[in-house]
Amino acid sequence: MLKKIRTILGTIFLVCITAMFLDFTGTLHMWLSWMADLQFLPAVLGLNIVAILIVLALTLLFGRIYCSVICPAGTYQDAVSHIAAKFKKNRFSFSKENKILRFSVLGVFVILLLVGLNGIAILIAPYSAYGRMVQNLWQPIYIGVNNLLAKAAEHYDSYAFYEKEVWIKAMPVFIVAIITFITFTVLAWRGGRTWCNNICPVGTVLGYLSKFSLFQIRIDADKCVNCRLCEKNCKSSCIDIDTHTVDSSRCVSCMNCLGKCKKDAIHYARASKSKSAHAKEDKPNASLRAMLTTTATLAATSVLHAQDKTTDGGLAVIEDKKIPERETPVKPAGSMSLSSFSSKCTGCQLCVAACPNGVLRPSTDLATFMQPEMGFEHGYCRPECTKCGEVCPAGAIKPITREQKTSIRAGHAVWVKDNCLPQKDGVSCGNCAEHCPSGAITMVPLPDNPKVKIPSIDTERCLGCGACEHLCPVRPFSAIYVEGNLVHGDM
C-alpha cells in the first residue's frame, strides 16, 4: 500500500510539472504553481521559508520522500528504472556510499553558487535539469502537435488552438538538454538512482538529514533468511543484507523492497534508538563543515562582455535578425537587478516555456549560462504580459501587476546612427517611434536636412521592452537596440 501511494503521488507530480513546462500559455501554472514552489533549490535561493520547512519536515519524518515523490527528475529516473526492470529483474546489489564523490560535488556546487557562477552550478540541479529537458526537447514536439491541431481546426472555423512558432532558442543549451536526457536515462536504466545518490546536491543534503528521520526502512535479522530479494530490487543499492542494515542517507523511501520480502522481515517503521552499524556516521562531518564555512567567505563576481556591432544596412527582410552583443543583458521586469536575478535563478526555464511572446531564451554566457535573458528577434516584451513573474518558483522574477510593469525600466534603447535608414539613405521610417508603447522615442529633423527625421530617445521613459528593436526594418542588425539596466528603476 505504501508503494502504491508513493507511486500515485510521484506520478501526479511528474505529470503536472511536465505539463507546466509544456504549456506555452502559462495557464496551468495558476493551478499547479505550488508544485514548482516545493522544489528545494528554487525555494532555498528564493528564501521561500514555508516550502523549505515543508521539505525539511517531510525529510525528518519520512526520509528522502521528496526525492521519490516531489522531485520530477527523481520520478523520471524511477520511471526509466521501472521500464528497465521489465527486461532484467533482480538487477541491483549493495554498494558502499561514495562519500568523497558526494560531498566533493556538493562542495563545488556551493562554491559556484557563492562566487556567482550559477549558470555552471545549475547544470546538476535536479529540478532545473528536468525543466531544461522538457522545455528544449519535448515542448517543441508538443507545440508541433498543437500547430497540426490548429491547422485542422481552422478548416472547421474553430480557433480552439492557435499556431506557435517552433525554434531552438539557444543551441548550447539545447545540447546540454540532450546530454542531460541521455545521462539521466542511461544511468537510471543501468543503475537506478546512481545520479541521485552520487551527483545530485539536493540528494546529498536531504540524504544527510534523512539519517535522523523518524521513519526508516528496518530489517529484522531474526526473520531474514538472506534471500537478498530486497537488496536486488533496491534501486538505491543501499540495502546490505550481510549486516542487515539500510543506508538511510541513500534510501529514497520508494518502498520497492517491502513487497519483495516473503518472510515479513523488512518494514518501514520508527527508527530504532539503538546504535546501528553506521551510527558513527550520524555525527556531522567536520571536514564538510569546515569546507562550507570556508566557501561562505567568497564574494560574488560577474563577467560582462561588449562587442561592436556591424550591419549591411539593407532592407532584406528575408534575412533573419541577429542578436546584438549587449554590454548588459536585458532581464525581465520584476527581476529587480542583474545581480539579484543571477543569484536566485536556477535556470529551470519555466519562464522561457511560458513566455507567449518568444522573448525569453536561455543565456549562453558563461557567468549566467542557461539563465533566461531577453532577446527581440522573434517578438518584444508586451507591457501587459506578466507571465514570467507568475511562474518563477525561485523568486528571481517577482510577481508584478500590469500597472507596475509599465513603470519598470528594465533597459534602455540605444540608437546606432550608421545603421538608421533616414540617417544613412535619407528615407523616411519612424517605425521605432510609432510602436514605442511608452512614448520614449520621438522623431526629430536632421539639422542639415529638416525633411528627414531621426529618432530621439528619452531613456528615462524607456521600459526596455524591445518593440523598437524587434520592429526596426534594418537587417541583420537593427538600427536601434536595447541595453539592459543593472538595476531596474521606476519611472
LOSEDREN-648514 format. One record per residue (C-alpha): residue number from 1; residue in one letter; x, y, z. Coordinates in pm, whole numbers, plus 32768, in hexadecimal, padded with zeros to 4 digits. Layout:
N
   nr  rest     u     v     w
  NUM     A     X     Y     Z
...
REM end
This chain:
491
   nr  rest     u     v     w
    1     M  8000  8000  8000
    2     L  811B  80F4  8054
    3     K  81BD  80B4  7F03
    4     K  8073  80F1  7E4E
    5     I  803E  8239  7F04
    6     R  81A1  82A9  7EB5
    7     T  817A  8243  7D47
    8     I  8030  82F9  7D1D
    9     L  80AF  843A  7DC1
   10     G  81F7  842F  7D01
   11     T  813E  83FE  7BB8
   12     I  8058  8525  7C02
   13     F  8181  8609  7C49
   14     L  823E  8591  7B15
   15     V  8117  85BB  7A27
   16     C  80AD  870C  7AB1
   17     I  820A  87A5  7AB7
   18     T  824E  8723  7959
   19     A  8105  87BB  78E5
   20     M  816B  890D  7975
   21     F  82A9  890D  78A4
   22     L  81ED  889E  776C
   23     D  80D8  899F  7791
   24     F  814F  8AD0  76CD
   25     T  8023  8B9E  7741
   26     G  807D  8B90  78B3
   27     T  7F12  8B3D  7908
   28     L  7F5A  89FF  79CC
   29     H  803D  8AB9  7AB8
   30     M  7F12  8B62  7B58
   31     W  7EA9  8A0F  7BE0
   32     L  7FF5  8959  7C03
   33     S  80E8  8A68  7C76
   34     W  8100  89D1  7DD3
   35     M  81AE  88A0  7D3F
   36     A  82BF  897B  7CAE
   37     D  82D5  8A3E  7DF3
   38     L  8321  88FC  7EB3
   39     Q  845F  88B8  7DEB
   40     F  857B  88CD  7EE6
   41     L  8690  8992  7E38
   42     P  85A9  8AA1  7DA8
   43     A  850E  8AC0  7F01
   44     V  8665  8AED  7FA2
   45     L  86DD  8BF0  7EA6
   46     G  858F  8CA5  7EB6
   47     L  8585  8C95  8035
   48     N  8431  8BEC  802B
   49     I  8432  8B95  819C
   50     V  82E4  8ADE  8195
   51     A  8351  89F5  807A
   52     I  84A4  89B7  811E
   53     L  8403  895C  826B
   54     I  830D  8872  81BF
   55     V  8423  87B6  810A
   56     L  84FC  87A4  8243
   57     A  83D7  872D  8315
   58     L  837E  861E  8218
   59     T  84E9  85AD  8212
   60     L  850F  859F  838C
   61     L  83C9  84DE  83A6
   62     F  83D1  83F0  827E
   63     G  8532  83FC  81EE
   64     R  8579  8461  8086
   65     I  840D  8455  8020
   66     Y  844C  859F  7F68
   67     C  8531  84E9  7E74
   68     S  8434  83DC  7E1D
   69     V  82F7  84AF  7E15
   70     I  832F  8627  7DEC
   71     C  846B  863A  7D16
   72     P  8410  85FF  7BA5
   73     A  8575  859D  7B4D
   74     G  856D  8489  7C51
   75     T  8417  840B  7BE5
   76     Y  8485  840D  7A79
   77     Q  85AD  8330  7AD3
   78     D  84C2  8249  7B91
   79     A  83EB  822A  7A59
   80     V  851B  81D0  7984
   81     S  8594  80D9  7A89
   82     H  8439  803A  7A98
   83     I  843C  8001  7920
   84     A  859C  7F6F  7932
   85     A  8526  7E7A  7A3E
   86     K  843A  7DE2  793E
   87     F  8568  7D68  787C
   88     K  8648  7D04  79A0
   89     K  85C3  7CB3  7AF9
   90     N  8684  7CAD  7C41
   91     R  8799  7D7B  7BA2
   92     F  881E  7E47  7CC8
   93     S  8917  7DFC  7DDC
   94     F  8999  7EB4  7F0E
   95     S  8AB0  7FAF  7EDD
   96     K  8B5B  8087  7FDE
   97     E  8B19  81F9  7FEC
   98     N  8C16  82CA  7F2C
   99     K  8C37  83E2  802A
  100     I  8D5E  8489  7F83
  101     L  8CA3  84AF  7E3A
  102     R  8B5B  851C  7ED8
  103     F  8BE7  862B  7FB9
  104     S  8CEB  869E  7EBB
  105     V  8BD6  86DE  7DBD
  106     L  8B07  878E  7EC7
  107     G  8C32  8865  7F2D
  108     V  8C7B  88CE  7DC7
  109     F  8B09  8914  7D91
  110     V  8AF9  89FB  7EC1
  111     I  8C3B  8AAC  7E5E
  112     L  8BB7  8AF0  7CFF
  113     L  8A78  8B83  7D90
  114     L  8B36  8C5F  7E84
  115     V  8C1F  8CEF  7D7B
  116     G  8AFB  8D37  7C93
  117     L  8B2F  8C23  7B92
  118     N  89C9  8BA9  7BB1
  119     G  89C2  8B57  7A3F
  120     I  8ABF  8A42  7A74
  121     A  8A3E  89CE  7BC6
  122     I  88DC  8996  7B49
  123     L  8958  8899  7A4C
  124     I  8925  8793  7B5D
  125     A  87FA  882E  7C10
  126     P  86E8  8723  7BEE
  127     Y  85AF  87F7  7BBA
  128     S  8661  88E5  7ACD
  129     A  86FD  87C7  7A08
  130     Y  85AA  8722  79D9
  131     G  8509  886D  7976
  132     R  8612  88A9  786C
  133     M  85D8  874C  77E3
  134     V  8462  8784  77BE
  135     Q  8477  88E9  773F
  136     N  8585  88AA  763A
  137     L  8538  8748  75C6
  138     W  83CA  86FD  7608
  139     Q  831F  884E  75F0
  140     P  8378  8878  747B
  141     I  82CC  872A  7438
  142     Y  81A1  8797  7508
  143     I  818B  88E1  744A
  144     G  81AB  8827  72FF
  145     V  807E  874F  7355
  146     N  7FC4  8887  73C6
  147     N  800E  892E  7276
  148     L  7F85  8800  71BA
  149     L  7E47  8810  728A
  150     A  7E30  8987  7246
  151     K  7E41  894C  70CE
  152     A  7D3C  883A  70E4
  153     A  7C54  890B  71BD
  154     E  7C6E  8A31  70D0
  155     H  7BBF  8967  6FC0
  156     Y  7A92  894F  70A5
  157     D  7A9A  8AC2  7101
  158     S  7B11  8A6B  725E
  159     Y  7C1D  8B2E  7313
  160     A  7C3D  8A52  7445
  161     F  7DAF  8A35  73EA
  162     Y  7EA0  8B38  7362
  163     E  7FED  8B06  72B7
  164     K  8131  8B45  7373
  165     E  8289  8B70  72DA
  166     V  837B  8A53  7319
  167     W  84EA  8AB1  732D
  168     I  8626  8A5A  73EC
  169     K  865B  8B79  74DD
  170     A  87C9  8B2D  752F
  171     M  888F  8A17  748A
  172     P  8988  89E5  75AB
  173     V  8867  89BA  769F
  174     F  87B9  88CF  75AC
  175     I  88F4  87F9  75A6
  176     V  8904  8800  7723
  177     A  879A  878A  772E
  178     I  87ED  8665  7649
  179     I  891A  8605  771C
  180     T  8847  861E  785A
  181     F  8737  8544  77C3
  182     I  8830  843B  7756
  183     T  88E6  8442  78A6
  184     F  87A8  8425  7976
  185     T  871B  8313  789A
  186     V  8855  823E  787F
  187     L  88AE  8254  79F0
  188     A  874A  8206  7A5B
  189     W  8732  80E6  7965
  190     R  8874  804A  79DF
  191     G  8887  80AD  7B4C
  192     G  873C  813B  7BC7
  193     R  878E  8262  7CAA
  194     T  8900  8280  7C4D
  195     W  88DF  83F4  7BFC
  196     C  8811  8449  7D30
  197     N  88FC  839D  7E25
  198     N  8A48  8409  7D93
  199     I  8A1E  8553  7CD8
  200     C  88DF  8606  7D3F
  201     P  892C  8717  7E43
  202     V  87C4  871B  7EC1
  203     G  87D4  85A2  7EF2
  204     T  8913  85C5  7FBD
  205     V  8884  86D0  80A3
  206     L  8739  861E  80DB
  207     G  87EF  84D0  80F7
  208     Y  88BB  8553  8219
  209     L  877E  85CC  82C7
  210     S  86C7  8486  8284
  211     K  87BA  83D0  836C
  212     F  86F1  846F  8484
  213     S  8597  842F  83F0
  214     L  8489  83A6  84D5
  215     F  8420  8291  83E5
  216     Q  851F  81B9  8330
  217     I  853C  8068  8283
  218     R  85A3  7F68  838B
  219     I  8605  7DF9  8368
  220     D  85AF  7CF3  846D
  221     A  86E5  7C16  8470
  222     D  862D  7B02  8529
  223     K  852E  7AD9  840F
  224     C  8618  7B19  82EB
  225     V  8687  79E1  822A
  226     N  8788  7AA0  8159
  227     C  86D1  7A64  8010
  228     R  8746  7BC0  7FA2
  229     L  8607  7C0D  7EE1
  230     C  85EA  7D5D  7F8E
  231     E  8757  7DAD  7F41
  232     K  8733  7D46  7DD3
  233     N  8605  7E29  7DA8
  234     C  8690  7F5B  7E5A
  235     K  86CF  805E  7D49
  236     S  879E  812A  7E3F
  237     S  8882  8000  7E86
  238     C  8871  8058  7FF7
  239     I  87FC  7F0E  8094
  240     D  8916  7E3A  8124
  241     I  888E  7CE3  817E
  242     D  89DD  7C70  8205
  243     T  89B7  7D66  8327
  244     H  883B  7D87  8313
  245     T  8856  7F01  82FA
  246     V  87CF  800D  8211
  247     D  8894  8145  81B8
  248     S  8782  8242  8203
  249     S  8848  835C  8162
  250     R  8818  82B9  800F
  251     C  86C3  821A  8044
  252     V  85BA  82E2  7F8A
  253     S  8495  8238  803A
  254     C  8415  819F  7EF7
  255     M  838D  806F  7FB8
  256     N  83F1  7F7E  7EA0
  257     C  8498  7E99  7F9A
  258     L  8365  7E6B  8077
  259     G  82A2  7D99  7F84
  260     K  83C8  7CBA  7F2B
  261     C  8402  7C21  8081
  262     K  8347  7AD7  80AC
  263     K  839D  7AB9  821E
  264     D  831A  7C0B  8296
  265     A  847B  7C63  8305
  266     I  848A  7DC4  8278
  267     H  83B0  7EE3  82ED
  268     Y  8386  8059  82D0
  269     A  836F  80BA  843E
  270     R  83F2  81A2  8549
  271     A  856A  81A8  8556
  272     S  860A  80D9  8668
  273     K  86A5  8199  8788
  274     S  87BF  809D  879B
  275     K  88FF  80E6  86E5
  276     S  8914  8046  8592
  277     A  8A44  7FD7  84D3
  278     H  8A5F  812D  8436
  279     A  8A05  8201  8567
  280     K  8B5C  82A0  856D
  281     E  8B0F  833B  841E
  282     D  89EE  83FE  84B4
  283     K  8ADA  84FD  8549
  284     P  8B0E  8633  8479
  285     N  8C32  8616  8390
  286     A  8D39  8709  8417
  287     S  8DF1  872A  82CF
  288     L  8CAD  8778  8219
  289     R  8C53  8881  831B
  290     A  8DA8  8921  82F8
  291     M  8D91  891C  817E
  292     L  8C3C  89C5  8178
  293     T  8CAC  8AC7  8278
  294     T  8DD7  8B1F  81A0
  295     T  8D0B  8B42  8062
  296     A  8C1B  8C31  8111
  297     T  8D2B  8D3D  810D
  298     L  8D3A  8D49  7F92
  299     A  8CA3  8E78  7EE6
  300     A  8BC6  8E78  7DB0
  301     T  8C61  8EE0  7C64
  302     S  8BCE  8F26  7B0F
  303     V  8C5B  8F3A  79AF
  304     L  8BD0  9022  78A8
  305     H  8C3A  902E  773B
  306     A  8C14  9136  762E
  307     Q  8C48  9128  74BA
  308     D  8C1B  9221  739F
  309     K  8AF1  91E7  72BB
  310     T  8AF9  91DC  7140
  311     T  89E7  91DD  703C
  312     D  89B3  91DF  6EC9
  313     G  88AD  92F1  6EF4
  314     G  87C7  9250  6DF5
  315     L  8657  9209  6DEB
  316     A  866E  9092  6DAA
  317     V  8547  9022  6E79
  318     I  8587  8EB8  6E1C
  319     E  86C6  8EC7  6EED
  320     D  8697  8E71  705A
  321     K  86ED  8F6C  7163
  322     K  882B  8F2A  7226
  323     I  8859  8F56  739B
  324     P  8920  908E  73F3
  325     E  8A3A  9068  74ED
  326     R  89B1  911E  761B
  327     E  8A97  91A6  7726
  328     T  8989  9152  7827
  329     P  8888  9040  77E4
  330     V  871A  909F  77FD
  331     K  8668  8FEB  7919
  332     P  84ED  8FDC  7944
  333     A  8432  90E7  7A01
  334     G  840B  906A  7B64
  335     S  856E  8FE7  7B81
  336     M  85D0  9127  7C39
  337     S  873D  9126  7BCD
  338     L  883B  9058  7B0F
  339     S  88EF  8FE4  7C4A
  340     S  87AF  8F8A  7D02
  341     F  872E  8EC4  7BDA
  342     S  8875  8E08  7BA0
  343     S  8893  8DA2  7D0C
  344     K  8733  8D0E  7D22
  345     C  86EC  8C7F  7BCA
  346     T  870F  8B04  7BAE
  347     G  86F8  8AFE  7A34
  348     C  85CA  8A15  7A36
  349     Q  853F  8AD8  7909
  350     L  83D6  8AC5  7977
  351     C  83BD  8C36  791E
  352     V  8452  8BEF  77C5
  353     A  834C  8AE1  778C
  354     A  8231  8BC8  77FC
  355     C  829D  8D04  7740
  356     P  818C  8D3E  763A
  357     N  8255  8E3F  7578
  358     G  838F  8D74  752B
  359     V  8464  8E72  75E3
  360     L  850B  8DA2  76F1
  361     R  861E  8CB0  7694
  362     P  873A  8C08  7756
  363     S  8880  8CC6  7772
  364     T  89BA  8C35  76D3
  365     D  8AA3  8D13  779E
  366     L  8B80  8C4E  788F
  367     A  8B2A  8D1B  79C5
  368     T  89B1  8CFE  7990
  369     F  89A4  8BC1  78C2
  370     M  8841  8B3C  788F
  371     Q  87A3  8C56  7955
  372     P  869B  8D0D  7886
  373     E  86D8  8E59  77E1
  374     M  8611  8F2A  76EE
  375     G  8645  8F34  7575
  376     F  8569  8FDB  7474
  377     E  859F  8F23  732C
  378     H  8451  8E6B  7345
  379     G  8381  8F62  740A
  380     Y  8388  9069  751A
  381     C  8322  9073  7689
  382     R  81BE  90F3  7688
  383     P  8172  91E1  77AA
  384     E  8034  9124  7805
  385     C  80E2  8FD0  7828
  386     T  8158  8F5F  7982
  387     K  8171  8DE5  7947
  388     C  82E0  8DBD  79A6
  389     G  82AF  8E4E  7B03
  390     E  817B  8D78  7B38
  391     V  822F  8C2F  7AF2
  392     C  8388  8C65  7B90
  393     P  83AC  8B77  7CBB
  394     A  84F6  8C07  7D3A
  395     G  8492  8D73  7D66
  396     A  8593  8DDF  7C62
  397     I  8475  8E90  7BAC
  398     K  8382  8F2C  7CA0
  399     P  820C  8F27  7C50
  400     I  81A1  907F  7BDC
  401     T  805C  911A  7B63
  402     R  8029  91A4  7A07
  403     E  8025  9300  7A96
  404     Q  8172  92CA  7B44
  405     K  8211  923F  7A09
  406     T  81C3  937A  7943
  407     S  829D  943F  7A35
  408     I  83CA  9355  7A53
  409     R  84FB  93AE  7983
  410     A  85A3  925F  7939
  411     G  867B  92F6  7828
  412     H  86A8  941B  773E
  413     A  86B0  9442  75C6
  414     V  87F4  949C  7513
  415     W  87F7  9537  73B7
  416     V  88FD  94C1  72BE
  417     K  8928  95EF  71DC
  418     D  89E0  9543  70C1
  419     N  88D2  9438  709C
  420     C  879E  9519  709B
  421     L  86ED  9538  6F4B
  422     P  869A  96AE  6F65
  423     Q  87FF  96FF  6FCB
  424     K  88A5  9613  6ED2
  425     D  87C3  9621  6DA2
  426     G  86F3  975A  6DDF
  427     V  85A6  96A0  6DD8
  428     S  8485  96BB  6ECB
  429     C  8449  95A9  6FCD
  430     G  83D8  95EE  7132
  431     N  8378  9484  7182
  432     C  841F  9496  72D7
  433     A  8364  95D0  7346
  434     E  8219  9558  72BA
  435     H  821C  9414  7382
  436     C  82C0  9487  74C6
  437     P  81BB  943E  75D6
  438     S  824D  9538  76CF
  439     G  827D  965A  75DE
  440     A  83F3  9660  7626
  441     I  8450  968F  74B7
  442     T  83FD  97C3  73EB
  443     M  8468  981B  728A
  444     V  852E  995E  7268
  445     P  85AC  99FF  7125
  446     L  8715  99E8  70BB
  447     P  87C2  9B37  70E7
  448     D  8847  9B36  6F83
  449     N  870D  9A9F  6EE6
  450     P  85CA  9AFC  6F9E
  451     K  84F8  9A22  6EB9
  452     V  859C  98E7  6F42
  453     K  8555  9887  70AA
  454     I  8624  97AA  718F
  455     P  85C8  970E  72DF
  456     S  860C  97BF  7427
  457     I  85FF  96E3  7560
  458     D  8591  974B  76BA
  459     T  8640  963C  7789
  460     E  857F  96A3  78C2
  461     R  8439  9638  781E
  462     C  84BD  9503  776C
  463     L  8445  93B7  77FE
  464     G  853B  92DA  7741
  465     C  841A  9213  76A7
  466     G  84D1  91E7  755B
  467     A  83B1  924F  7477
  468     C  8498  9340  73C2
  469     E  85AA  923C  7390
  470     H  84B5  912F  731E
  471     L  83FA  920B  7226
  472     C  8527  92C0  7195
  473     P  8533  925F  7020
  474     V  86B0  9264  700D
  475     R  8754  910E  6FE4
  476     P  8811  9051  7068
  477     F  8859  9144  7189
  478     S  8751  9240  71EF
  479     A  8799  93B2  71E9
  480     I  8715  93C4  734A
  481     Y  8746  92C1  745B
  482     V  8711  9298  75D1
  483     E  881D  9299  76DC
  484     G  87C2  9209  782E
  485     N  87C7  92D5  796E
  486     L  8896  924A  7A8D
  487     V  8784  92BD  7B7B
  488     H  861C  92D7  7B05
  489     G  859F  9433  7B53
  490     D  843D  94BD  7B62
  491     M  83BD  95D3  7A88
REM end
